[in-house]
Each structure stands twice: as C-alpha cells, then as structure tokens.
Amino acid sequence: MSTVYLNGKYLPMEDACVSVMDRGFLFGDGVYEVIPAYGGRLFRLPHHLQRLQDSLDGIRIANPLSDTEWEQVLNELLQQNAATDGNKHDQSVYLQVTRGSAAKRDHSFPNPVTPTVYAFSVHIPAPDPDVTEQGIAAITLDDIRWKYCNIKAITLLPNVLLRQEAADQGAVEALLIRDGRVIEGSASNVFVVRDGTILTPPKGTQMLPGITRDLVLELAAQHNQPCREADIEEAELRDADEIWVTSSTKEIVPVTTLDGKPVGAGTPGPVWKTMIEQYRHYRDAVRSGELN
Ligand code: PDD
C-alpha cells in the first residue's frame, strides 16, 4: 500500500482524507507539480520548486513550505514508498497545494485559510519500446484553455477534454493551436525539427514552461545542435521533418503521425535519436549521483 503526505503527516493512501469543502474540490483552486526521481534522486528539483513558487504567486497562495522543507517531505515520501517495494526504483512525485477549506462556499478567498498540502509518489514505468521504435500519433485541436496557461493549475478540465478527444480519435496527444500557431500539447511541450534546426515556441502566458523543455534546450546548446525558440505556424508544424513532445514522466516522445498523416519519414527521426541519447545520459548521471 502506498504512503502519501497530507498536511504534515505520512499515511496510507486509503486513510488520507480532505474536507468536502476544500477549495481544490469545489473550485479547482490550487496548483501542482510532477517531479521525477531516478534512483531516489529528485530530478531538477530547484527548477520544479521555482515553478511551484511562480504558480502559487500566480494564484496568490503563500508557499506553505520552504524549499528545504519541500525537499525533506518529498525525499521522505520517496523513501517510504521505495521501502514498500523493496528497491529504490524510479518514481514520480505529484504534489498539490490548494487554498484550503472554508465553512462557506464563496468564490472570493476565505480569510483566514490554511492551504491543503498533498503529495504522493508512483513508479515510473520504463519507456514503452513501441513508442521508442514507432513514435506516437497526435492530432491538432483548437486551444480552448484560459489566458494563464503558465500557471500549473489543478483546474485541468480543458486539458482533460482535449486529451480525451485525442484518445477518441486513436491518438496519444493533442497539439493545441491558437491564432494559427502550435502552443504545446494537452500535457506536454512541443518541438519541431526543420532543416536540421530544433524549434520550440517561446515561453509566455499561453503555455506551461516545461522543465523537460528547458533541459532539452540546455542539452542542445551544450552539444552545439542548432536550436531556436520561435513561433511555429500551423503550416510549419504540418511540414516539419520531426515533431516531439516532452514531459517529466515521458521524457522526449517522437510524434510520427499528425492528423493521420506521416510526420517526415513517418518514423522517429535522427535528431530525436541524438537528443534522447543525450537526455538519457544526463538522467542516468543524476540517477548514479554523478550529477545533481
Ligand atoms: N504535465 N505542458 C502541459 C500543459 C503539461 O501538463 C506538462 C506536464 C508539460 C510539460 O512540463 P514538464 O516538462 O515540466 O513535465 C507541458 C504533467 C507531467 C502532468 O500534468 O502530469
């Protein structure tokens, strides 16, 4: 049985309860993070904690824990769950902070209110060999989300509906189009390769500043691979040599079919192959403790 963290306590998931008046439950009034940990080592933790702080600032919740406290809580959780499984496998931690619960349902913030802090960890499965060999199918959809997509809000109804639309059409991810440009996926950032150059849309309020995205840009720069942050028109997306989507739990995934048509040669491309090797090399160095 897995252990979760809830408001200062570590307890079996089955015993963890939050109030039905919690504003996360009633309003989706909260933010979250998903942080991978390899061999028990949290991956890019300072980057995730900075984004958590930015999300909390964005919805005006004071951070309930210091960075040191977050690190202690998450490490304790990882350890307790690794111990249950008898090994230090790769896990991802989900953490969530909501504004807390109040006696009355009122849209405006209750005062005073204590945030609800919840975290759990799950095993990260090894990358699916089919995905690595064949890539995934994606579809394009109109980006129906709000104006603050840079905030990692738990209010994910548009993302849920968009991802389900992709699933209904036999695809794995939906790439979201706004004003004629691709922004990101329903739960991932997007990259394209055109004439040997890696391109990804610039950060802004329209998309989540992905931690994996930043690492891909860092690795590309380190290895002198041509790489640019630039707006990507829908036509450029459709005509790309390669398309990838990135996220903390899935790493870098090649998209080989877009709206039923092959992307480039219809197989994972050579630039993706180089990049995934560099990414996994970095990840394995963190896992072994060589890098932190
Ligand atoms: N989602 N964009 C969106 C809308 C996302 O939901 C995610 C990740 C990303 C990639 O961000 P990162 O590289 O920091 O994981 C981009 C997480 C994994 C989730 O909701 O489960």
Residues whose N, C-alpha, C, O or C-beta is under 5 A from the ligand:
A	BS01	PDD	V34 E184 G185 S186 A187 S188 N189 L208 P209 G210 I211 T212 R213 T246 S247 S248 T249
